[in-house]
């Protein structure tokens, strides 16, 4: 083959290759419709019937819009669980399939209307769920990961839980605690009861100690029927009488022994100061300065 023929084939070969490349790139580029610009998001998403490219699945989850991606809830006093909802809409031109959800903790459950959930263009719905808040306080944040065929979306559930009010107890709690105290009168100084019956007494003497150790039950407006009002006893009392009750309590009743040596919470000095206060004229004629509103055995 002579040099002129070789040169011609070379030029035509390069020209054909250039045409093919130009045509190929032109065919791949989307054509604007209705004068609207096709942005990078639209170009990255798959054409109808195609599967989303792996890169697009995590780079472009905007095919779905949400009413919020962080749901804040203020739990009401006494609630054991709270419900939450996230509303979504498919704003893309293709159907989007939600394949599942995963929560960050077992206390939180998210539910889809169906699995898999296929959402047509322009359509939407809700993802609902609930969080168990029993025994929790403060602000708790849990996440819900929503997996789709065009990306993964992270939703947040933020719940504000007020700390329990120790001066108020629900009837069921009161009955439960009464049963526990009846079985073991010293149980009032342990577990969750300690926050009301132990912590407030630390470092107290005399009248202050009475208000926190005794008045919480004996002066309560809703005290248990078997708990007497100490100012209304029908028999004579003296310091020795009070010291005996403080130290030993009464076996077979709800009255615990307060002596440290018997599983109580008061030392000798505290018990003596409490007996002195109970035997004083001031105690018999004046109510405690800070009586409890609710008995908490």
C-alpha positions as CSV (number, residue, x, y, z in Angstrom):
1,X,0.0,0.0,0.0
2,X,1.5,3.4,-1.0
3,X,2.0,6.3,1.4
4,X,-0.9,8.4,-0.1
5,X,-3.4,5.5,0.5
6,X,-2.1,5.0,4.0
7,X,-2.4,8.7,4.8
8,X,-6.0,8.7,3.5
9,X,-7.1,5.8,5.6
10,X,-5.5,7.4,8.6
11,X,-7.4,10.7,8.0
12,X,-10.7,8.9,7.4
13,X,-10.2,6.7,10.5
14,X,-9.7,9.6,12.8
15,X,-12.6,11.5,11.3
16,X,-14.9,8.5,11.8
17,X,-13.8,8.1,15.3
18,X,-14.4,11.8,16.1
19,X,-17.9,11.5,14.6
20,X,-18.7,8.4,16.7
21,X,-17.4,10.0,19.9
22,X,-19.4,13.2,19.2
23,X,-22.5,11.4,18.4
24,X,-22.2,9.1,21.4
25,X,-21.8,12.0,23.8
26,X,-24.7,13.8,22.2
27,X,-26.9,10.7,22.6
28,X,-26.0,10.4,26.3
29,X,-26.7,14.0,27.1
30,X,-30.4,14.7,28.1
31,X,-32.3,17.1,25.9
32,X,-33.9,20.0,27.7
33,X,-37.6,19.7,27.7
34,X,-39.9,22.7,27.5
35,X,-37.0,25.1,27.7
36,X,-36.1,24.0,31.3
37,X,-32.5,23.3,32.1
38,X,-31.7,19.7,33.1
39,X,-29.5,19.8,36.2
40,X,-26.8,17.5,37.5
41,X,-29.3,15.7,39.7
42,X,-31.6,14.8,36.8
43,X,-28.6,13.6,34.7
44,X,-27.3,11.4,37.6
45,X,-30.6,9.7,38.2
46,X,-31.4,6.7,36.0
47,X,-33.7,6.8,33.0
48,X,-37.1,5.1,33.3
49,X,-36.7,1.4,33.6
50,X,-33.0,1.7,34.5
51,X,-31.5,0.9,37.9
52,X,-29.9,3.8,39.8
53,X,-26.1,3.9,39.4
54,X,-24.3,2.9,42.7
55,X,-22.9,6.4,43.1
56,X,-26.2,8.1,42.6
57,X,-27.9,5.9,45.3
58,X,-26.1,7.7,48.1
59,X,-25.4,11.0,46.4
60,X,-28.9,11.9,45.3
61,X,-31.6,10.9,47.8
62,X,-33.5,14.1,47.0
63,X,-36.0,12.2,44.9
64,X,-38.1,12.2,48.1
65,X,-39.0,15.4,50.1
66,X,-40.0,15.3,53.7
67,X,-42.1,17.4,56.0
68,X,-39.2,17.3,58.4
69,X,-36.1,15.0,58.9
70,X,-36.0,15.7,62.7
71,X,-39.2,15.2,64.6
72,X,-39.3,16.8,68.1
73,X,-41.7,15.5,70.7
74,X,-42.4,16.6,74.2
75,X,-43.6,13.6,76.2
76,X,-46.5,14.1,78.6
77,X,-46.1,13.2,82.2
78,X,-46.7,9.5,82.7
79,X,-46.5,8.5,79.1
80,X,-44.7,5.2,78.6
81,X,-44.3,5.6,74.8
82,X,-44.6,8.3,72.2
83,X,-45.8,8.1,68.6
84,X,-44.1,9.8,65.6
85,X,-44.8,10.3,61.9
86,X,-42.8,11.5,58.9
87,X,-44.6,12.6,55.8
88,X,-42.9,12.2,52.4
89,X,-43.6,12.9,48.7
90,X,-41.9,11.5,45.5
91,X,-40.9,14.6,43.5
92,X,-39.0,12.7,40.9
93,X,-40.3,11.5,37.5
94,X,-39.9,7.8,38.3
95,X,-41.3,5.6,41.0
96,X,-39.2,5.3,44.1
97,X,-39.2,2.1,46.1
98,X,-38.6,2.1,49.9
99,X,-37.1,-1.3,50.8
100,X,-37.0,-1.0,54.5
101,X,-36.2,0.9,57.7
102,X,-33.7,0.4,60.5
103,X,-33.7,2.2,63.9
104,X,-30.7,2.9,66.1
105,X,-32.2,1.3,69.2
106,X,-34.6,-1.5,70.0
107,X,-36.8,0.9,72.0
108,X,-37.8,2.6,68.7
109,X,-39.9,1.0,66.0
110,X,-40.6,2.4,62.5
111,X,-43.4,1.1,60.2
112,X,-44.0,1.3,56.5
113,X,-47.4,1.0,54.9
114,X,-46.1,-2.0,53.1
115,X,-42.7,-3.6,52.3
116,X,-41.4,-2.9,49.7
117,X,-43.3,0.4,49.4
118,X,-43.5,1.7,45.8
119,X,-44.2,5.4,45.6
120,X,-45.3,6.7,42.2
121,X,-44.3,10.1,40.9
122,X,-46.2,12.9,42.7
123,X,-47.5,10.5,45.4
124,X,-46.5,10.2,49.0
125,X,-47.5,8.9,52.4
126,X,-46.2,8.5,56.0
127,X,-43.7,6.5,57.9
128,X,-45.0,6.0,61.4
129,X,-43.5,4.5,64.6
130,X,-43.2,4.8,68.3
131,X,-40.5,5.0,71.0
132,X,-40.6,3.4,74.4
133,X,-39.7,6.1,77.0
134,X,-40.6,4.2,80.2
135,X,-38.1,5.0,82.9
136,X,-36.3,7.6,80.8
137,X,-35.7,11.3,81.4
138,X,-34.0,14.2,79.7
139,X,-33.6,14.5,75.9
140,X,-33.3,11.3,73.9
141,X,-32.4,11.2,70.1
142,X,-32.9,8.0,68.1
143,X,-32.5,7.6,64.3
144,X,-34.4,5.9,61.6
145,X,-32.5,5.0,58.4
146,X,-34.8,4.7,55.4
147,X,-33.4,2.6,52.6
148,X,-34.6,3.2,49.0
149,X,-33.5,2.3,45.5
150,X,-32.2,5.8,45.0
151,X,-30.5,6.5,48.3
152,X,-30.6,6.2,52.1
153,X,-32.2,8.9,54.2
154,X,-31.5,9.4,57.9
155,X,-34.4,10.6,60.1
156,X,-34.2,11.8,63.7
157,X,-36.7,11.4,66.5
158,X,-35.9,13.8,69.3
159,X,-38.0,13.3,72.5
160,X,-37.9,15.6,75.5
161,X,-38.9,13.9,78.7
162,X,-39.5,15.8,81.9
163,X,-38.0,14.3,85.1
164,X,-40.6,12.6,87.3
165,X,-42.1,14.7,90.1
166,X,-41.4,12.8,93.4
167,X,-44.3,14.7,95.1
168,X,-46.8,13.0,92.8
169,X,-47.4,9.3,92.4
170,X,-49.9,7.5,90.3
171,X,-52.4,5.2,92.1
172,X,-50.9,2.1,90.5
173,X,-47.4,3.1,91.7
174,X,-48.7,3.8,95.2
175,X,-50.4,0.4,95.4
176,X,-47.3,-1.3,94.2
177,X,-45.1,0.4,96.7
178,X,-47.5,-0.3,99.5
179,X,-47.4,-4.0,98.7
180,X,-43.5,-3.9,98.6
181,X,-43.4,-2.1,102.0
182,X,-45.9,-4.6,103.5
183,X,-43.6,-7.5,102.5
184,X,-40.4,-5.7,103.6
185,X,-40.8,-2.5,105.7
186,X,-37.1,-1.6,105.1
187,X,-37.6,-1.6,101.3
188,X,-38.6,2.0,101.6
189,X,-34.9,2.8,101.9
190,X,-33.8,1.0,98.8
191,X,-34.3,1.2,95.0
192,X,-36.4,4.0,93.5
193,X,-38.0,4.7,96.9
194,X,-34.7,6.0,98.2
195,X,-35.0,9.2,96.1
196,X,-37.9,10.3,98.3
197,X,-37.1,8.6,101.6
198,X,-33.3,8.6,101.9
199,X,-31.7,11.5,99.9
200,X,-33.8,14.3,101.5
201,X,-32.8,13.3,105.0
202,X,-29.0,13.5,104.5
203,X,-27.5,16.0,107.0
204,X,-30.9,16.9,108.5
205,X,-31.7,17.3,112.3
206,X,-34.8,18.0,114.4
207,X,-37.7,19.6,112.6
208,X,-36.1,19.4,109.2
209,X,-35.4,15.7,109.7
210,X,-39.0,15.2,110.7
211,X,-40.3,16.8,107.6
212,X,-38.2,14.7,105.3
213,X,-38.2,11.4,107.2
214,X,-41.6,11.3,108.9
215,X,-43.8,14.0,107.6
216,X,-43.6,12.7,104.0
217,X,-45.9,9.8,105.2
218,X,-47.5,10.9,108.4
219,X,-48.4,14.4,107.3
220,X,-49.4,13.6,103.7
221,X,-52.8,14.7,102.5
222,X,-53.4,11.3,100.9
223,X,-51.6,9.1,103.4
224,X,-52.4,5.4,103.5
225,X,-55.2,4.5,106.0
226,X,-52.9,2.5,108.3
227,X,-50.4,5.4,108.7
228,X,-51.4,7.5,111.8
229,X,-51.3,11.3,112.2
230,X,-48.6,11.6,114.9
231,X,-50.1,14.7,116.4
232,X,-53.5,13.0,116.9
233,X,-52.4,9.9,118.9
234,X,-54.9,9.0,121.6
235,X,-52.4,7.8,124.2
236,X,-49.6,9.6,126.2
237,X,-46.2,9.9,124.6
238,X,-42.7,10.9,125.8
239,X,-39.2,11.0,124.5
240,X,-38.6,7.3,125.3
241,X,-41.7,6.3,123.4
242,X,-40.6,8.2,120.3
243,X,-37.0,6.9,120.5
244,X,-38.4,3.3,120.6
245,X,-40.5,3.8,117.5
246,X,-37.7,5.6,115.6
247,X,-35.1,3.0,116.4
248,X,-37.1,-0.2,115.9
249,X,-40.2,0.7,113.9
250,X,-43.0,-1.8,114.2
251,X,-42.6,-5.4,112.8
252,X,-45.5,-6.5,110.7
253,X,-46.5,-3.0,109.7
254,X,-45.2,-0.4,107.2
255,X,-43.2,1.4,109.9
256,X,-39.4,0.8,109.2
257,X,-36.6,0.8,111.7
258,X,-34.6,4.0,111.2
259,X,-31.6,2.8,113.1
260,X,-28.5,2.3,110.9
261,X,-27.8,-0.9,112.8
262,X,-31.1,-2.4,111.7
263,X,-30.9,-1.4,108.1
264,X,-32.2,2.1,108.6
265,X,-30.7,5.5,107.5
266,X,-30.3,7.5,110.8
267,X,-27.3,7.6,113.2
268,X,-27.6,8.1,117.0
269,X,-27.4,11.8,116.8
270,X,-30.1,12.1,114.1
271,X,-32.4,9.8,116.0
272,X,-31.9,11.7,119.2
273,X,-32.7,15.1,117.5
274,X,-35.8,13.6,116.0
275,X,-37.0,12.2,119.3
276,X,-36.4,15.6,120.9
277,X,-38.5,17.3,118.2
278,X,-41.4,14.9,118.5
279,X,-41.5,15.3,122.3
280,X,-41.5,19.1,122.1
281,X,-44.5,21.3,122.7
282,X,-43.8,23.0,119.3
283,X,-44.4,19.7,117.5
284,X,-47.8,19.1,119.2
285,X,-49.1,22.6,118.4
286,X,-47.5,23.6,115.1
287,X,-47.6,21.7,111.8
288,X,-44.3,20.9,110.0
289,X,-43.1,23.7,107.9
290,X,-42.9,21.5,104.7
291,X,-45.4,18.7,104.9
292,X,-45.5,16.3,102.0
293,X,-48.5,16.4,99.7
294,X,-48.6,12.7,98.9
295,X,-47.7,9.7,100.9
296,X,-45.0,7.6,99.3
297,X,-44.4,4.4,101.3
